[in-house]
Amino acid sequence: MPDNVPRERPPLVFPIVLIVIGVLFLYANYRPAFDPWLILKTYWPLILVFVGLAKIFDSARASGQSVNSWSVGATIGVVAFIVVFMILAFHGHAFSHNRRFSSTMRHENQAVDLQGATTIHASVQSPAGQVIIGGGSSRTLDADFNFADSYGSPVVDYHVRSGVGELTVTQDGNSPHFGVSHNDWNLRFSNTLPLELKVDMGAGDGRLRLRDVPVTRLSLNMGAGRVDVDLTGDRAKDVDADVEGGVGQATVRLPRKVGVIAHASGGIGGISAHGFKQDGDEYTNEAYGKTAATIHLKVAGGVGMITLLLE
């Protein structure tokens, strides 16, 4: 190529669009209430408008020039689109807190009676979002679901066999979710029936308020995000609790007056266990071996940071 021929510069439109989309979904990972799919679905035609106007600008600017080495108008158009897009996106985010996008949100209540069960085995599988689990129900389960249209309705299945209530709560998404969309679950179990609980979480936040729930076994498989597990309170029976996998933070609240022994292994980024006695990867509190009930806690996998709190 002759030196006097201007070289065509690569267009900046596509990289800029990729950066903006990446920022939106990264922001969604830290703000579960923010739905990037809703914003993209609503406002994507704006990019056609701005790029079209930019092309007209480039055409008028060329005005007979044979070489246009850099589409200045297209780049300016995309930058203008991004500014307007971000204003609309975060304006929509503010509205979402007040549920003004109610047409895109769904709310469902489901209740499950005991049906003669004397103990409950429950499995909760959430693809993403926020999961709050606690007690206070006079039934097997009282559930409130708030979720975006991009998710399917949660499915609650329950049957009783030989006094054991088998409960599953699952959900399918109707489209891919690269960020955390609106999907909030509030599940309340009985305070009187022994509970074996298995929770599989995708990206999002988990709050397991089990202080007044007679849980005997807990299995938690966490994804990216944060989880807070409360196992404080009096315990009449032993508790076996396993926390596995995930990238993020896990906080486990434990009682001072009930014996606790915790094992930590695998790819754990760090552990804070103030008030515990450490022996290798084993942590015990002062009440360990002195109470009728004991909490056996295992933490394994890719948890970035785990905090054990005595309360």
C-alpha atoms as a printed R data frame, in Angstrom:
    type eleno elety resid chain resno       x       y      z
1   ATOM     1    CA   MET     A     1   0.000   0.000  0.000
2   ATOM     2    CA   PRO     A     2   1.450   3.466 -0.954
3   ATOM     3    CA   ASP     A     3   2.441   5.639  1.977
4   ATOM     4    CA   ASN     A     4   0.194   8.491  0.818
5   ATOM     5    CA   VAL     A     5  -2.963   6.398  1.045
6   ATOM     6    CA   PRO     A     6  -4.667   6.805  4.432
7   ATOM     7    CA   ARG     A     7  -5.106   3.575  6.289
8   ATOM     8    CA   GLU     A     8  -8.595   2.769  7.423
9   ATOM     9    CA   ARG     A     9  -8.880   2.754 11.178
10  ATOM    10    CA   PRO     A    10 -10.898  -0.040 12.738
11  ATOM    11    CA   PRO     A    11 -14.377   1.082 13.817
12  ATOM    12    CA   LEU     A    12 -14.911   1.694 17.521
13  ATOM    13    CA   VAL     A    13 -18.645   1.024 17.532
14  ATOM    14    CA   PHE     A    14 -18.602  -2.700 18.238
15  ATOM    15    CA   PRO     A    15 -16.009  -2.629 21.068
16  ATOM    16    CA   ILE     A    16 -17.861   0.231 22.783
17  ATOM    17    CA   VAL     A    17 -21.171  -1.651 22.644
18  ATOM    18    CA   LEU     A    18 -19.512  -4.780 24.086
19  ATOM    19    CA   ILE     A    19 -18.031  -2.758 26.961
20  ATOM    20    CA   VAL     A    20 -21.407  -1.219 27.818
21  ATOM    21    CA   ILE     A    21 -23.198  -4.579 27.803
22  ATOM    22    CA   GLY     A    22 -20.469  -6.081 29.979
23  ATOM    23    CA   VAL     A    23 -20.744  -3.214 32.477
24  ATOM    24    CA   LEU     A    24 -24.528  -3.675 32.689
25  ATOM    25    CA   PHE     A    25 -24.307  -7.373 33.530
26  ATOM    26    CA   LEU     A    26 -21.411  -6.834 35.923
27  ATOM    27    CA   TYR     A    27 -23.480  -4.218 37.740
28  ATOM    28    CA   ALA     A    28 -26.399  -6.669 37.875
29  ATOM    29    CA   ASN     A    29 -24.262  -9.182 39.770
30  ATOM    30    CA   TYR     A    30 -23.966  -6.703 42.641
31  ATOM    31    CA   ARG     A    31 -27.486  -5.251 42.395
32  ATOM    32    CA   PRO     A    32 -30.030  -8.109 42.280
33  ATOM    33    CA   ALA     A    33 -32.873  -5.610 41.782
34  ATOM    34    CA   PHE     A    34 -31.359  -4.412 38.489
35  ATOM    35    CA   ASP     A    35 -32.585  -6.263 35.383
36  ATOM    36    CA   PRO     A    36 -30.282  -5.696 32.358
37  ATOM    37    CA   TRP     A    37 -32.475  -7.794 30.048
38  ATOM    38    CA   LEU     A    38 -35.425  -5.492 30.654
39  ATOM    39    CA   ILE     A    39 -33.332  -2.430 29.853
40  ATOM    40    CA   LEU     A    40 -31.828  -3.971 26.687
41  ATOM    41    CA   LYS     A    41 -35.185  -5.256 25.487
42  ATOM    42    CA   THR     A    42 -36.804  -1.864 25.977
43  ATOM    43    CA   TYR     A    43 -34.199   0.540 24.636
44  ATOM    44    CA   TRP     A    44 -32.069  -1.314 22.056
45  ATOM    45    CA   PRO     A    45 -33.763   0.389 19.035
46  ATOM    46    CA   LEU     A    46 -32.140   3.647 20.150
47  ATOM    47    CA   ILE     A    47 -28.801   2.429 18.843
48  ATOM    48    CA   LEU     A    48 -30.259   2.160 15.336
49  ATOM    49    CA   VAL     A    49 -31.513   5.725 15.559
50  ATOM    50    CA   PHE     A    50 -28.188   7.154 16.735
51  ATOM    51    CA   VAL     A    51 -26.030   5.172 14.303
52  ATOM    52    CA   GLY     A    52 -28.366   6.106 11.432
53  ATOM    53    CA   LEU     A    53 -28.067   9.795 12.273
54  ATOM    54    CA   ALA     A    54 -24.311   9.386 12.578
55  ATOM    55    CA   LYS     A    55 -24.102   7.846  9.100
56  ATOM    56    CA   ILE     A    56 -25.967  10.843  7.679
57  ATOM    57    CA   PHE     A    57 -23.442  13.098  9.443
58  ATOM    58    CA   ASP     A    58 -20.540  11.142  7.941
59  ATOM    59    CA   SER     A    59 -22.075  11.292  4.495
60  ATOM    60    CA   ALA     A    60 -22.542  15.062  4.682
61  ATOM    61    CA   ARG     A    61 -19.053  15.493  6.142
62  ATOM    62    CA   ALA     A    62 -17.411  13.538  3.339
63  ATOM    63    CA   SER     A    63 -18.985  15.814  0.687
64  ATOM    64    CA   GLY     A    64 -17.097  14.400 -2.235
65  ATOM    65    CA   GLN     A    65 -14.036  13.050 -0.413
66  ATOM    66    CA   SER     A    66 -13.012   9.666 -1.793
67  ATOM    67    CA   VAL     A    67 -11.595   8.313  1.458
68  ATOM    68    CA   ASN     A    68 -13.194   8.275  4.865
69  ATOM    69    CA   SER     A    69 -10.587   6.724  7.118
70  ATOM    70    CA   TRP     A    70 -12.573   6.936 10.316
71  ATOM    71    CA   SER     A    71 -16.318   6.933 10.875
72  ATOM    72    CA   VAL     A    72 -16.359   9.830 13.319
73  ATOM    73    CA   GLY     A    73 -20.106  10.191 13.132
74  ATOM    74    CA   ALA     A    74 -20.762   6.530 13.927
75  ATOM    75    CA   THR     A    75 -18.501   6.676 16.961
76  ATOM    76    CA   ILE     A    76 -20.073   9.903 18.192
77  ATOM    77    CA   GLY     A    77 -23.497   8.366 17.609
78  ATOM    78    CA   VAL     A    78 -22.693   5.304 19.692
79  ATOM    79    CA   VAL     A    79 -21.238   7.438 22.496
80  ATOM    80    CA   ALA     A    80 -24.395   9.569 22.483
81  ATOM    81    CA   PHE     A    81 -26.485   6.426 22.560
82  ATOM    82    CA   ILE     A    82 -24.514   5.132 25.547
83  ATOM    83    CA   VAL     A    83 -25.055   8.348 27.501
84  ATOM    84    CA   VAL     A    84 -28.808   8.316 26.865
85  ATOM    85    CA   PHE     A    85 -28.975   4.553 27.410
86  ATOM    86    CA   MET     A    86 -27.267   4.699 30.803
87  ATOM    87    CA   ILE     A    87 -29.518   7.549 31.935
88  ATOM    88    CA   LEU     A    88 -32.592   5.547 30.943
89  ATOM    89    CA   ALA     A    89 -31.168   2.338 32.433
90  ATOM    90    CA   PHE     A    90 -30.528   3.770 35.874
91  ATOM    91    CA   HIS     A    91 -33.718   5.790 35.738
92  ATOM    92    CA   GLY     A    92 -35.496   2.483 35.122
93  ATOM    93    CA   HIS     A    93 -33.508   0.938 37.962
94  ATOM    94    CA   ALA     A    94 -34.814   3.620 40.311
95  ATOM    95    CA   PHE     A    95 -38.358   2.947 39.120
96  ATOM    96    CA   SER     A    96 -37.917  -0.773 39.664
97  ATOM    97    CA   HIS     A    97 -37.488  -0.246 43.409
98  ATOM    98    CA   ASN     A    98 -40.999   1.214 43.453
99  ATOM    99    CA   ARG     A    99 -42.329  -1.608 41.279
100 ATOM   100    CA   ARG     A   100 -43.370   0.784 38.503
101 ATOM   101    CA   PHE     A   101 -42.363  -1.920 36.076
102 ATOM   102    CA   SER     A   102 -45.130  -4.042 37.573
103 ATOM   103    CA   SER     A   103 -46.169  -5.259 34.130
104 ATOM   104    CA   THR     A   104 -42.896  -7.157 33.885
105 ATOM   105    CA   MET     A   105 -43.072  -8.576 37.411
106 ATOM   106    CA   ARG     A   106 -45.183 -11.401 38.765
107 ATOM   107    CA   HIS     A   107 -46.162 -12.240 42.325
108 ATOM   108    CA   GLU     A   108 -47.364 -15.628 43.541
109 ATOM   109    CA   ASN     A   109 -48.248 -17.064 46.953
110 ATOM   110    CA   GLN     A   110 -48.246 -20.772 47.662
111 ATOM   111    CA   ALA     A   111 -49.100 -22.622 50.880
112 ATOM   112    CA   VAL     A   112 -48.561 -26.290 51.691
113 ATOM   113    CA   ASP     A   113 -50.439 -27.965 54.549
114 ATOM   114    CA   LEU     A   114 -48.779 -30.574 56.766
115 ATOM   115    CA   GLN     A   115 -50.975 -33.471 55.563
116 ATOM   116    CA   GLY     A   116 -49.954 -35.607 58.534
117 ATOM   117    CA   ALA     A   117 -46.193 -35.094 58.204
118 ATOM   118    CA   THR     A   118 -44.072 -35.305 61.361
119 ATOM   119    CA   THR     A   119 -40.785 -34.329 59.692
120 ATOM   120    CA   ILE     A   120 -39.909 -32.437 56.519
121 ATOM   121    CA   HIS     A   121 -37.295 -33.101 53.846
122 ATOM   122    CA   ALA     A   122 -37.083 -30.006 51.643
123 ATOM   123    CA   SER     A   123 -35.102 -29.232 48.487
124 ATOM   124    CA   VAL     A   124 -34.932 -25.632 47.229
125 ATOM   125    CA   GLN     A   125 -33.384 -24.962 43.807
126 ATOM   126    CA   SER     A   126 -33.146 -21.320 42.747
127 ATOM   127    CA   PRO     A   127 -31.384 -20.425 39.462
128 ATOM   128    CA   ALA     A   128 -30.598 -16.842 40.523
129 ATOM   129    CA   GLY     A   129 -31.834 -13.954 42.622
130 ATOM   130    CA   GLN     A   130 -32.539 -13.602 46.314
131 ATOM   131    CA   VAL     A   131 -33.658 -16.465 48.557
132 ATOM   132    CA   ILE     A   132 -34.857 -15.852 52.105
133 ATOM   133    CA   ILE     A   133 -35.658 -18.911 54.204
134 ATOM   134    CA   GLY     A   134 -37.017 -18.791 57.738
135 ATOM   135    CA   GLY     A   135 -39.657 -20.061 60.125
136 ATOM   136    CA   GLY     A   136 -42.970 -18.834 61.434
137 ATOM   137    CA   SER     A   137 -45.389 -20.939 59.395
138 ATOM   138    CA   SER     A   138 -48.121 -23.107 60.919
139 ATOM   139    CA   ARG     A   139 -47.948 -25.246 57.775
140 ATOM   140    CA   THR     A   140 -45.213 -27.124 55.986
141 ATOM   141    CA   LEU     A   141 -44.511 -24.052 53.863
142 ATOM   142    CA   ASP     A   142 -45.743 -20.542 53.161
143 ATOM   143    CA   ALA     A   143 -44.045 -19.098 50.100
144 ATOM   144    CA   ASP     A   144 -44.002 -15.669 48.435
145 ATOM   145    CA   PHE     A   145 -42.457 -15.351 44.979
146 ATOM   146    CA   ASN     A   146 -41.691 -12.103 43.123
147 ATOM   147    CA   PHE     A   147 -40.070 -12.708 39.749
148 ATOM   148    CA   ALA     A   148 -39.583 -11.242 36.296
149 ATOM   149    CA   ASP     A   149 -41.409 -12.539 33.233
150 ATOM   150    CA   SER     A   150 -38.152 -13.998 31.954
151 ATOM   151    CA   TYR     A   151 -38.442 -16.664 34.658
152 ATOM   152    CA   GLY     A   152 -41.020 -19.397 34.807
153 ATOM   153    CA   SER     A   153 -43.371 -19.774 37.746
154 ATOM   154    CA   PRO     A   154 -41.764 -21.591 40.690
155 ATOM   155    CA   VAL     A   155 -43.055 -25.137 41.066
156 ATOM   156    CA   VAL     A   156 -43.824 -26.496 44.540
157 ATOM   157    CA   ASP     A   157 -44.232 -30.262 44.789
158 ATOM   158    CA   TYR     A   158 -45.188 -32.001 48.045
159 ATOM   159    CA   HIS     A   159 -46.191 -35.462 49.155
160 ATOM   160    CA   VAL     A   160 -46.103 -37.388 52.434
161 ATOM   161    CA   ARG     A   161 -44.786 -40.911 52.867
162 ATOM   162    CA   SER     A   162 -44.703 -42.666 56.237
163 ATOM   163    CA   GLY     A   163 -44.896 -39.351 58.076
164 ATOM   164    CA   VAL     A   164 -42.111 -37.717 56.049
165 ATOM   165    CA   GLY     A   165 -43.115 -34.704 53.990
166 ATOM   166    CA   GLU     A   166 -41.077 -34.536 50.770
167 ATOM   167    CA   LEU     A   167 -41.024 -30.964 49.468
168 ATOM   168    CA   THR     A   168 -39.297 -29.539 46.380
169 ATOM   169    CA   VAL     A   169 -39.265 -25.951 45.116
170 ATOM   170    CA   THR     A   170 -37.848 -25.485 41.608
171 ATOM   171    CA   GLN     A   171 -37.945 -22.978 38.771
172 ATOM   172    CA   ASP     A   172 -37.066 -22.833 35.084
173 ATOM   173    CA   GLY     A   173 -36.023 -19.686 33.245
174 ATOM   174    CA   ASN     A   174 -37.531 -18.881 29.847
175 ATOM   175    CA   SER     A   175 -34.364 -17.179 28.609
176 ATOM   176    CA   PRO     A   176 -30.640 -16.987 29.419
177 ATOM   177    CA   HIS     A   177 -29.646 -14.892 32.445
178 ATOM   178    CA   PHE     A   178 -26.136 -13.474 32.325
179 ATOM   179    CA   GLY     A   179 -26.872 -11.159 35.223
180 ATOM   180    CA   VAL     A   180 -29.079 -11.460 38.238
181 ATOM   181    CA   SER     A   181 -32.657 -10.519 37.305
182 ATOM   182    CA   HIS     A   182 -35.656  -9.888 39.571
183 ATOM   183    CA   ASN     A   183 -36.291 -13.207 41.295
184 ATOM   184    CA   ASP     A   184 -37.047 -12.969 45.018
185 ATOM   185    CA   TRP     A   185 -38.202 -15.939 47.109
186 ATOM   186    CA   ASN     A   186 -39.416 -15.790 50.695
187 ATOM   187    CA   LEU     A   187 -39.958 -19.292 52.135
188 ATOM   188    CA   ARG     A   188 -41.271 -19.878 55.665
189 ATOM   189    CA   PHE     A   189 -41.191 -23.318 57.255
190 ATOM   190    CA   SER     A   190 -42.752 -24.707 60.424
191 ATOM   191    CA   ASN     A   191 -41.111 -23.967 63.763
192 ATOM   192    CA   THR     A   192 -42.198 -27.301 65.227
193 ATOM   193    CA   LEU     A   193 -41.321 -29.986 62.663
194 ATOM   194    CA   PRO     A   194 -37.738 -31.285 62.284
195 ATOM   195    CA   LEU     A   195 -36.367 -30.118 58.934
196 ATOM   196    CA   GLU     A   196 -33.729 -31.520 56.587
197 ATOM   197    CA   LEU     A   197 -33.007 -28.758 54.099
198 ATOM   198    CA   LYS     A   198 -31.054 -28.783 50.830
199 ATOM   199    CA   VAL     A   199 -30.527 -25.455 49.040
200 ATOM   200    CA   ASP     A   200 -28.974 -25.057 45.580
201 ATOM   201    CA   MET     A   201 -28.444 -21.400 44.671
202 ATOM   202    CA   GLY     A   202 -27.284 -19.734 41.507
203 ATOM   203    CA   ALA     A   203 -25.927 -16.190 41.444
204 ATOM   204    CA   GLY     A   204 -27.463 -13.901 44.038
205 ATOM   205    CA   ASP     A   205 -28.031 -13.520 47.765
206 ATOM   206    CA   GLY     A   206 -29.168 -16.111 50.282
207 ATOM   207    CA   ARG     A   207 -30.439 -15.447 53.782
208 ATOM   208    CA   LEU     A   208 -31.173 -18.560 55.813
209 ATOM   209    CA   ARG     A   209 -32.764 -17.428 59.076
210 ATOM   210    CA   LEU     A   210 -32.937 -20.769 60.845
211 ATOM   211    CA   ARG     A   211 -32.655 -19.638 64.472
212 ATOM   212    CA   ASP     A   212 -36.144 -20.846 65.402
213 ATOM   213    CA   VAL     A   213 -36.345 -23.666 62.858
214 ATOM   214    CA   PRO     A   214 -35.535 -27.176 64.201
215 ATOM   215    CA   VAL     A   215 -33.244 -27.981 61.292
216 ATOM   216    CA   THR     A   216 -31.299 -31.230 61.720
217 ATOM   217    CA   ARG     A   217 -29.442 -31.233 58.421
218 ATOM   218    CA   LEU     A   218 -28.506 -28.393 56.071
219 ATOM   219    CA   SER     A   219 -26.825 -28.769 52.686
220 ATOM   220    CA   LEU     A   220 -26.061 -25.491 50.906
221 ATOM   221    CA   ASN     A   221 -24.523 -25.336 47.438
222 ATOM   222    CA   MET     A   222 -23.962 -21.683 46.648
223 ATOM   223    CA   GLY     A   223 -23.168 -19.933 43.398
224 ATOM   224    CA   ALA     A   224 -21.659 -16.483 42.904
225 ATOM   225    CA   GLY     A   225 -22.819 -14.010 45.507
226 ATOM   226    CA   ARG     A   226 -23.346 -13.871 49.246
227 ATOM   227    CA   VAL     A   227 -25.039 -16.073 51.794
228 ATOM   228    CA   ASP     A   228 -25.863 -15.511 55.456
229 ATOM   229    CA   VAL     A   229 -26.813 -18.571 57.530
230 ATOM   230    CA   ASP     A   230 -28.203 -18.164 61.054
231 ATOM   231    CA   LEU     A   231 -27.966 -21.345 63.160
232 ATOM   232    CA   THR     A   232 -28.106 -19.600 66.527
233 ATOM   233    CA   GLY     A   233 -30.633 -20.389 69.243
234 ATOM   234    CA   ASP     A   234 -31.183 -23.463 71.367
235 ATOM   235    CA   ARG     A   235 -30.677 -26.813 69.658
236 ATOM   236    CA   ALA     A   236 -32.388 -29.931 71.008
237 ATOM   237    CA   LYS     A   237 -30.784 -32.191 68.381
238 ATOM   238    CA   ASP     A   238 -27.480 -32.338 66.525
239 ATOM   239    CA   VAL     A   239 -27.192 -30.284 63.353
240 ATOM   240    CA   ASP     A   240 -25.123 -31.354 60.338
241 ATOM   241    CA   ALA     A   241 -24.446 -28.387 58.033
242 ATOM   242    CA   ASP     A   242 -22.456 -28.427 54.778
243 ATOM   243    CA   VAL     A   243 -21.615 -25.313 52.748
244 ATOM   244    CA   GLU     A   244 -20.017 -26.011 49.363
245 ATOM   245    CA   GLY     A   245 -18.917 -24.297 46.176
246 ATOM   246    CA   GLY     A   246 -19.523 -20.745 45.155
247 ATOM   247    CA   VAL     A   247 -17.552 -17.570 44.652
248 ATOM   248    CA   GLY     A   248 -18.232 -14.778 47.084
249 ATOM   249    CA   GLN     A   249 -18.872 -14.476 50.799
250 ATOM   250    CA   ALA     A   250 -20.444 -16.812 53.331
251 ATOM   251    CA   THR     A   251 -21.344 -15.813 56.888
252 ATOM   252    CA   VAL     A   252 -22.438 -18.496 59.356
253 ATOM   253    CA   ARG     A   253 -23.878 -17.380 62.694
254 ATOM   254    CA   LEU     A   254 -23.470 -19.946 65.473
255 ATOM   255    CA   PRO     A   255 -24.594 -20.147 69.135
256 ATOM   256    CA   ARG     A   256 -22.147 -19.664 71.976
257 ATOM   257    CA   LYS     A   257 -24.006 -22.022 74.317
258 ATOM   258    CA   VAL     A   258 -24.214 -24.984 71.935
259 ATOM   259    CA   GLY     A   259 -21.170 -27.042 71.008
260 ATOM   260    CA   VAL     A   260 -19.795 -26.256 67.545
261 ATOM   261    CA   ILE     A   261 -17.111 -27.987 65.504
262 ATOM   262    CA   ALA     A   262 -16.297 -26.625 62.045
263 ATOM   263    CA   HIS     A   263 -14.058 -28.036 59.302
264 ATOM   264    CA   ALA     A   264 -12.812 -25.852 56.446
265 ATOM   265    CA   SER     A   265 -11.131 -27.283 53.350
266 ATOM   266    CA   GLY     A   266 -10.778 -26.782 49.598
267 ATOM   267    CA   GLY     A   267 -10.342 -23.511 47.742
268 ATOM   268    CA   ILE     A   268 -11.373 -21.166 50.545
269 ATOM   269    CA   GLY     A   269  -9.961 -17.687 50.111
270 ATOM   270    CA   GLY     A   270  -9.940 -16.929 53.827
271 ATOM   271    CA   ILE     A   271 -11.701 -17.662 57.087
272 ATOM   272    CA   SER     A   272 -12.499 -15.436 60.051
273 ATOM   273    CA   ALA     A   273 -13.392 -17.330 63.221
274 ATOM   274    CA   HIS     A   274 -12.989 -15.009 66.199
275 ATOM   275    CA   GLY     A   275 -13.705 -16.800 69.474
276 ATOM   276    CA   PHE     A   276 -12.976 -20.276 68.109
277 ATOM   277    CA   LYS     A   277 -10.083 -22.546 68.977
278 ATOM   278    CA   GLN     A   278  -8.226 -23.602 65.841
279 ATOM   279    CA   ASP     A   279  -6.414 -26.878 65.283
280 ATOM   280    CA   GLY     A   280  -5.380 -27.145 61.636
281 ATOM   281    CA   ASP     A   281  -8.540 -26.856 59.575
282 ATOM   282    CA   GLU     A   282 -10.741 -27.599 62.604
283 ATOM   283    CA   TYR     A   283 -12.464 -24.905 64.656
284 ATOM   284    CA   THR     A   284 -14.306 -25.424 67.975
285 ATOM   285    CA   ASN     A   285 -16.037 -23.137 70.445
286 ATOM   286    CA   GLU     A   286 -15.800 -23.308 74.238
287 ATOM   287    CA   ALA     A   287 -19.078 -25.220 74.532
288 ATOM   288    CA   TYR     A   288 -17.922 -28.040 72.251
289 ATOM   289    CA   GLY     A   289 -18.205 -31.408 74.015
290 ATOM   290    CA   LYS     A   290 -20.189 -29.933 76.905
291 ATOM   291    CA   THR     A   291 -23.713 -29.824 75.497
292 ATOM   292    CA   ALA     A   292 -26.265 -32.470 74.578
293 ATOM   293    CA   ALA     A   293 -26.515 -31.189 71.001
294 ATOM   294    CA   THR     A   294 -23.636 -30.330 68.679
295 ATOM   295    CA   ILE     A   295 -23.472 -28.399 65.435
296 ATOM   296    CA   HIS     A   296 -21.186 -30.070 62.882
297 ATOM   297    CA   LEU     A   297 -20.252 -27.594 60.150
298 ATOM   298    CA   LYS     A   298 -18.268 -28.336 56.999
299 ATOM   299    CA   VAL     A   299 -17.176 -25.684 54.534
300 ATOM   300    CA   ALA     A   300 -15.562 -26.801 51.282
301 ATOM   301    CA   GLY     A   301 -15.052 -25.665 47.710
302 ATOM   302    CA   GLY     A   302 -14.520 -22.264 46.179
303 ATOM   303    CA   VAL     A   303 -15.984 -19.996 48.832
304 ATOM   304    CA   GLY     A   304 -14.009 -16.770 48.605
305 ATOM   305    CA   MET     A   305 -14.378 -15.746 52.249
306 ATOM   306    CA   ILE     A   306 -16.167 -17.361 55.171
307 ATOM   307    CA   THR     A   307 -16.918 -15.731 58.506
308 ATOM   308    CA   LEU     A   308 -17.934 -17.725 61.597
309 ATOM   309    CA   LEU     A   309 -19.714 -15.584 64.166
310 ATOM   310    CA   LEU     A   310 -20.566 -16.622 67.729
311 ATOM   311    CA   GLU     A   311 -23.763 -15.008 68.991
